[in-house]
Amino acid sequence: MQSSLTLTHSTSSALLFLCAIETIYEVKIFSLPLRFSVLLKMKLSNSVSPTLGPRKRGIHMRRFLLTLFLISTAVFIGSAFVVTNYRQRLSSWDIVCLLRKTRSQMCKDDSRPYGTEALPKGIVASTSDLEMRPLWGSPRKKKSPLNLLAMAVGIKQKESVNKIVKKFPSRNFIVMLFHYDGNVKDWRDLEWSDSMIHVSAVNQTKWWFAKRFLHPDIVSEYSYIFLWDEDLGVENFDVERYLSIINKEGLEISQPALDPDKSEVHHQLTARKKGAVVHRSINQLLRGGKRCDENSTGPPCTGWVEMMAPVFSRASWRCVWHMIQNDFVHAWGVDFQLGYCAQGDRTRKIGIVDSEYIVHYGLPTLGGSVGKKAASAFNKSEDRNAVRKQSLSDLERFKTRWTKAAKEDGQWTDQYRNPVK
C-alpha cells in the first residue's frame, strides 16, 4: 500500500510540474484549470482511500497539502528565474505579453508603435500626411484617392517644372518640391506655389530628400507616389489616363515611356513602343551584346524602370523606401533591385506605359556652383565628373551591402536568385 501511495504521489507531482511548465511557457494554458481539477480528484481518490481510517486519511491529506504547497512554491520561484533569465532579451512590454492568460490573446497589442506603450491605443496617431491645414475653420474635404508628386527642382528649370505641375490637378494630387539650389522665393510668382510644399537643402538629390521626407508612414494616404526629375517634357502625358491604365494593368511600379526621337534614352526597355498601351519586356539585342528575349526574367530586359520618372504604389514605396540607403547621395543600383518590391512577379507588376509618354531631356542639373556666380565651363565639367564618380562609388557600395545582407540573413529567401547588377 505504501509503495502504491508513493507512486501516486510521484505521478501526481510529475503531472503538476508539467502543468506548471505549461503555465510558464503558455502551452495549452486553457486546459490548466481542468487538468488541476482532474489531478486533485485523482489524488484524493487514490491517496485517500475510503478503506483507511479517519486518522490515516488525515495524515495523507496533510501530506498531500504539504506536497501541493511545496510544488506551488517551487513553480513560483522557478517562474521568477525564468522571467529574470529572459529579462535582458525582453522589453517590459514583452514581459507583460508573456504573462497573458491565453495564447490567442497573447501580445494582442504588439502592433503598437514602439515607444507608445504608455499611451491608450485610441490616442496613438502612427501616420500622417502632407496636406496643409488652415489656422482656423474646417480643412477642405479630402477627395479619395489622393496621390503625391514629389520633385527635386532648381530655378533654372522653372518653366519645365511649371508645365509638369499643371499636369497634376490639385483635386487629387499633393505636390512637394525639393529645392536643391536653395532658391524658394523666386517660385512665389507662380499661381500654384503657395499651395505646394517647399523643402530646401542645397546640392541634395531627390533620393536624399525622399529618404528624409517621404517616410512610408507620412505618405501612407497616397495611392501612388510620382518621384520625378525636373527635366521632363509632358506634352503627351495625361496623369488621369495614366492612373487608369496602371490600375487596370495591376502595375505596382511603373513609368511613362520615353519618346525615343526626342529623349536621352539609356535603356531600351524605357523607350516607347508606338501603338502599344503598356509593355513589360523587350526582345532585342542590347548595346554591349546582351540579348533580351521571351526567356528573360530580369533587368534590363523586364521587371525594371529607370529612376528619372518612377511611379510607386503605396505598398511598393514602403518597400523601396527601406531599400534606399540613408548615407548614399545617389540611388544607383536601387533601380535594378526594384523587382523585390513589386508585390509579386516583377515581370507582371512592373511596366512601361506607352500611351502616356514623356520626353527626358537629360540635363545635368546637379554639380553646379549654387549661390555663386556662374562657373566656367571647365569647372562645371569637373563638378559633373565628380558627381558621376560619386554615383559609381555609391553603386559599388550598394552592391557590396546587398551581397553581404543576402548572405547573412538566414531567414531571407531570394525569390529571383540573381546578384545585384
C-alpha positions in Angstrom: 0.0 0.0 0.0 2.9 2.3 0.9 4.6 1.8 -2.5 1.3 2.4 -4.2 0.9 5.7 -2.3 4.4 6.7 -3.2 3.9 6.0 -6.9 0.7 8.0 -6.8 2.5 10.9 -5.1 5.3 10.8 -7.7 2.9 10.6 -10.6 0.8 13.5 -9.3 3.8 15.6 -8.6 5.1 15.0 -12.1 1.8 15.9 -13.7 1.5 19.0 -11.6 5.1 20.0 -12.5 4.2 19.6 -16.2 1.2 21.9 -15.7 3.5 24.4 -14.1 5.8 24.3 -17.1 2.8 24.8 -19.4 1.8 27.8 -17.3 5.3 29.4 -17.6 5.6 28.9 -21.4 1.8 29.3 -22.1 1.3 26.0 -23.7 -2.3 24.7 -23.6 -3.0 27.1 -20.8 -6.7 26.9 -21.3 -6.7 23.3 -20.1 -4.7 24.0 -16.9 -7.7 24.5 -14.5 -9.3 21.4 -15.9 -6.1 19.4 -15.5 -5.7 20.6 -12.0 -9.2 19.7 -11.1 -8.7 16.2 -12.6 -5.4 15.9 -10.8 -6.9 16.9 -7.5 -9.7 14.4 -7.8 -7.2 11.7 -8.8 -5.1 12.5 -5.9 -7.9 12.4 -3.4 -9.4 9.2 -4.9 -6.0 7.4 -5.0 -4.2 8.6 -1.9 -7.1 9.0 0.5 -8.7 5.6 0.2 -12.2 5.2 1.7 -10.9 2.0 3.4 -8.5 4.0 5.5 -9.4 5.1 9.0 -10.0 8.8 9.8 -6.6 9.2 11.4 -4.7 7.8 8.3 -6.9 9.8 5.9 -6.0 13.0 7.9 -2.3 12.1 7.6 -2.5 11.6 3.9 -4.5 14.7 3.4 -1.8 16.7 5.3 0.9 15.1 3.2 -0.9 16.0 0.0 -1.5 19.6 1.0 2.2 19.9 2.1 3.3 18.5 -1.3 1.0 20.8 -3.2 2.3 23.8 -1.2 6.0 22.9 -1.9 5.4 22.3 -5.6 3.5 25.6 -5.9 6.3 27.4 -4.2 8.9 25.8 -6.5 6.8 26.8 -9.5 6.5 30.4 -8.3 10.2 30.7 -7.6 11.1 29.0 -10.9 8.9 31.3 -12.9 10.7 34.3 -11.3 14.0 32.8 -12.5 12.6 32.3 -16.0 11.5 35.9 -16.3 14.8 37.1 -14.8 16.7 34.9 -17.3 14.9 36.4 -20.2 14.6 40.0 -18.9 17.6 41.1 -20.9 16.1 39.9 -24.1 12.6 41.1 -23.4 11.3 44.6 -23.1 8.8 45.4 -20.3 6.0 45.2 -22.9 7.1 41.7 -23.9 7.1 40.6 -20.3 3.6 41.8 -19.9 2.7 39.9 -23.1 4.4 36.8 -21.8 2.2 36.7 -18.8 -1.1 37.0 -20.8 -3.6 34.2 -19.9 -4.2 32.8 -23.3 -2.2 32.2 -26.4 -4.9 33.7 -28.6 -4.8 36.9 -26.6 -1.1 37.0 -26.1 0.6 40.2 -27.2 -2.7 41.4 -28.6 -1.2 44.9 -28.6 2.2 44.1 -30.0 1.2 46.1 -33.1 1.6 49.4 -31.1 4.3 51.6 -32.5 7.5 51.4 -30.4 7.5 53.9 -27.6 3.7 54.2 -27.3 3.2 51.5 -24.7 2.4 54.2 -22.1 -0.4 55.6 -24.2 -4.0 54.4 -24.6 -4.2 52.8 -28.0 -7.0 55.0 -29.3 -4.9 58.2 -28.9 -1.9 56.9 -30.9 -1.6 58.6 -34.4 1.0 56.5 -36.1 0.7 58.0 -39.6 0.5 61.5 -41.1 0.2 63.2 -44.5 1.4 66.2 -46.3 -1.8 68.2 -46.5 -1.6 71.7 -45.1 -4.3 72.7 -42.6 -5.8 76.2 -42.1 -5.1 78.1 -39.0 -8.8 78.4 -38.3 -12.0 76.9 -39.8 -12.6 73.5 -41.2 -10.0 71.9 -43.5 -11.0 71.1 -47.0 -12.7 67.8 -47.5 -10.3 65.1 -48.7 -11.1 63.5 -52.1 -10.1 59.9 -52.3 -7.8 58.7 -53.7 -5.1 61.2 -53.2 -1.7 60.9 -54.9 1.7 62.6 -54.5 4.0 64.3 -56.9 7.5 64.9 -55.5 10.3 66.5 -57.5 13.8 67.8 -56.9 13.9 71.2 -58.7 16.2 74.2 -59.4 15.1 77.6 -60.5 16.8 77.2 -63.9 14.2 74.6 -64.7 11.3 76.7 -63.5 9.4 76.7 -66.9 9.7 72.9 -67.2 8.5 72.3 -63.7 5.6 74.7 -64.1 4.4 72.6 -67.1 4.7 69.4 -65.1 2.9 70.6 -62.1 0.0 71.9 -64.2 -0.5 68.3 -65.4 -1.3 67.2 -61.9 -4.7 68.5 -60.7 -4.9 69.7 -57.1 -8.2 67.9 -56.6 -6.4 64.6 -56.3 -2.7 65.4 -56.0 -0.4 66.8 -53.3 2.7 68.4 -54.8 6.0 68.6 -52.9 9.1 70.4 -54.4 12.6 69.7 -53.1 14.8 72.8 -53.9 18.4 71.6 -54.4 19.6 75.1 -55.1 18.2 76.7 -52.0 16.0 79.2 -54.1 12.4 79.2 -52.9 11.3 82.8 -53.2 11.6 83.0 -57.0 8.9 80.4 -57.3 6.3 82.6 -55.5 5.0 84.3 -58.6 3.6 81.0 -59.9 -0.2 80.7 -59.2 0.1 77.3 -57.5 3.3 78.0 -55.5 1.6 78.8 -52.1 -0.5 75.7 -52.2 2.6 73.4 -52.6 5.1 72.2 -50.0 8.6 73.5 -50.5 11.6 71.9 -48.9 15.1 73.4 -49.4 18.5 71.8 -48.9 21.4 72.8 -51.1 23.0 70.3 -53.5 20.9 67.3 -52.4 19.4 64.7 -54.7 15.8 63.7 -54.8 16.7 60.4 -53.1 18.3 62.3 -50.2 15.0 64.3 -49.9 12.8 61.2 -50.4 14.6 59.2 -47.6 14.1 62.0 -45.2 10.7 63.5 -46.1 8.7 60.7 -47.7 8.7 58.1 -44.9 6.0 55.4 -45.7 4.0 56.5 -42.6 4.0 60.1 -43.8 2.8 59.2 -47.3 0.5 56.3 -46.4 -2.6 58.1 -47.5 -1.4 58.4 -51.1 -2.3 55.7 -53.6 0.6 56.5 -55.9 3.9 58.4 -55.4 5.3 60.1 -58.5 9.0 60.7 -57.8 10.1 62.6 -60.8 13.1 64.6 -62.2 12.6 68.2 -63.4 13.9 67.8 -66.9 10.9 66.1 -68.4 8.6 67.1 -71.3 4.9 66.3 -70.6 3.1 67.5 -73.7 1.9 63.9 -74.5 1.2 62.9 -70.9 -2.2 62.8 -69.1 -2.0 61.8 -65.5 -5.6 60.7 -65.1 -5.4 58.4 -68.1 -2.1 57.1 -66.7 -3.6 56.3 -63.3 -6.5 54.5 -65.0 -4.0 52.3 -67.1 -1.7 51.3 -64.2 -4.8 50.4 -62.1 -6.2 48.3 -64.9 -2.9 46.6 -65.6 -2.1 46.0 -62.0 1.2 47.8 -62.1 2.8 48.4 -58.7 5.9 50.1 -60.2 5.8 51.9 -63.5 7.0 54.9 -65.6 5.8 56.7 -68.7 7.6 55.6 -71.8 10.2 57.9 -73.3 9.8 59.4 -76.7 12.8 57.8 -78.5 13.1 60.6 -81.1 13.4 63.4 -78.5 14.7 61.8 -75.4 18.0 60.8 -73.9 17.3 57.0 -73.7 19.8 55.0 -71.6 17.9 51.7 -71.6 15.9 50.4 -74.5 13.2 49.0 -72.1 12.1 52.5 -71.3 11.7 53.6 -75.0 8.1 54.0 -76.2 6.5 51.2 -78.4 4.2 53.0 -80.8 0.7 51.7 -80.9 1.0 49.9 -77.5 -0.6 50.8 -74.3 1.8 49.1 -71.9 4.9 46.9 -72.4 6.7 44.9 -69.7 9.7 43.5 -71.7 11.7 43.8 -74.8 13.0 41.3 -77.4 16.2 42.7 -78.9 20.0 42.8 -78.8 21.2 45.5 -76.4 24.4 47.6 -76.6 27.2 45.5 -75.0 26.0 42.3 -76.6 23.3 41.2 -74.1 20.3 39.6 -75.7 16.7 40.2 -74.4 14.1 37.6 -75.4 11.0 35.8 -74.2 13.0 33.9 -71.7 14.4 37.0 -69.9 13.2 37.3 -66.4 15.0 40.4 -65.0 16.6 43.8 -65.7 17.4 45.3 -68.1 15.0 43.2 -70.2 12.0 43.2 -67.9 10.9 43.9 -64.4 12.6 47.3 -64.3 12.1 51.1 -64.6 14.6 53.9 -64.7 14.9 56.4 -61.9 14.1 59.6 -63.7 10.3 59.2 -63.6 9.2 56.2 -61.4 5.7 55.8 -60.1 5.2 53.7 -57.0 2.1 52.2 -55.4 1.7 52.8 -51.7 2.8 49.2 -50.9 5.8 49.2 -53.2 7.0 52.5 -51.9 7.0 51.2 -48.3 9.5 48.5 -49.5 11.6 50.8 -51.8 12.0 53.4 -49.0 13.6 50.9 -46.8 16.0 49.9 -49.6 17.2 53.4 -50.2 20.5 53.8 -48.2 20.5 56.7 -45.8 24.2 57.6 -46.2 24.3 57.5 -50.1 23.8 60.6 -52.1 22.6 58.9 -55.3 20.5 55.8 -55.8 22.5 54.0 -58.4 21.9 50.2 -58.1 18.5 50.5 -56.4 16.6 50.5 -59.7 17.9 47.1 -60.6 16.5 45.7 -57.3 13.1 47.3 -57.6 11.6 43.9 -58.6 11.9 42.8 -55.0 9.4 45.5 -54.0 6.9 44.7 -56.8 4.4 42.9 -54.6 4.6 39.9 -56.8 6.1 38.8 -60.1 8.2 41.6 -61.3 7.7 40.7 -64.9 4.0 41.4 -64.5 3.9 44.0 -61.7 6.4 46.4 -63.3 5.7 48.1 -66.6 6.2 51.0 -69.0 3.1 52.9 -70.1 3.4 53.7 -73.9 0.2 55.5 -74.5 1.1 58.3 -72.0 4.7 59.1 -72.7 7.2 61.8 -71.9 10.5 63.3 -73.1 13.6 63.1 -71.0 16.0 65.9 -71.8 18.8 64.5 -69.7 20.0 67.9 -68.4 23.0 67.8 -66.0 21.4 69.9 -63.2 23.4 68.8 -60.2 27.0 69.7 -59.5 26.9 73.4 -60.3 28.1 76.3 -58.2 24.9 77.0 -56.3 24.6 80.5 -54.8 27.8 81.7 -56.6 28.5 83.5 -59.9 28.4 81.3 -63.0 31.2 78.9 -63.0 33.4 78.3 -66.0 32.7 75.5 -68.5 35.8 73.7 -67.2 34.6 73.9 -63.5 31.2 72.7 -64.5 32.7 69.7 -66.3 34.8 68.9 -63.3 31.8 69.1 -61.0 29.8 66.8 -63.2 32.7 64.3 -63.3 32.9 64.3 -59.6 29.1 63.7 -59.4 29.4 60.7 -61.7 32.4 59.4 -59.8 30.4 59.5 -56.5 27.4 57.8 -58.2 29.6 54.9 -59.3 31.0 54.7 -55.8 27.5 54.5 -54.3 26.7 51.8 -56.9 29.6 49.6 -55.9 28.9 50.1 -52.2 25.3 49.2 -52.7 26.3 46.0 -54.5 28.6 45.1 -51.6 25.9 45.8 -49.0 23.3 43.8 -50.9 25.6 40.8 -51.3 26.6 40.9 -47.6 23.0 41.3 -46.4 21.7 38.4 -48.6 24.5 36.2 -47.3 24.0 37.0 -43.6 20.2 36.8 -43.5 19.4 33.1 -43.0 15.7 33.7 -42.9 15.5 35.6 -46.2 14.8 33.8 -49.5 16.0 35.3 -52.8 12.9 34.9 -55.0 15.0 35.8 -58.1 18.4 34.3 -57.1 20.3 36.8 -59.1 23.2 39.1 -57.9 22.8 42.8 -57.8 24.0 44.3 -61.1 
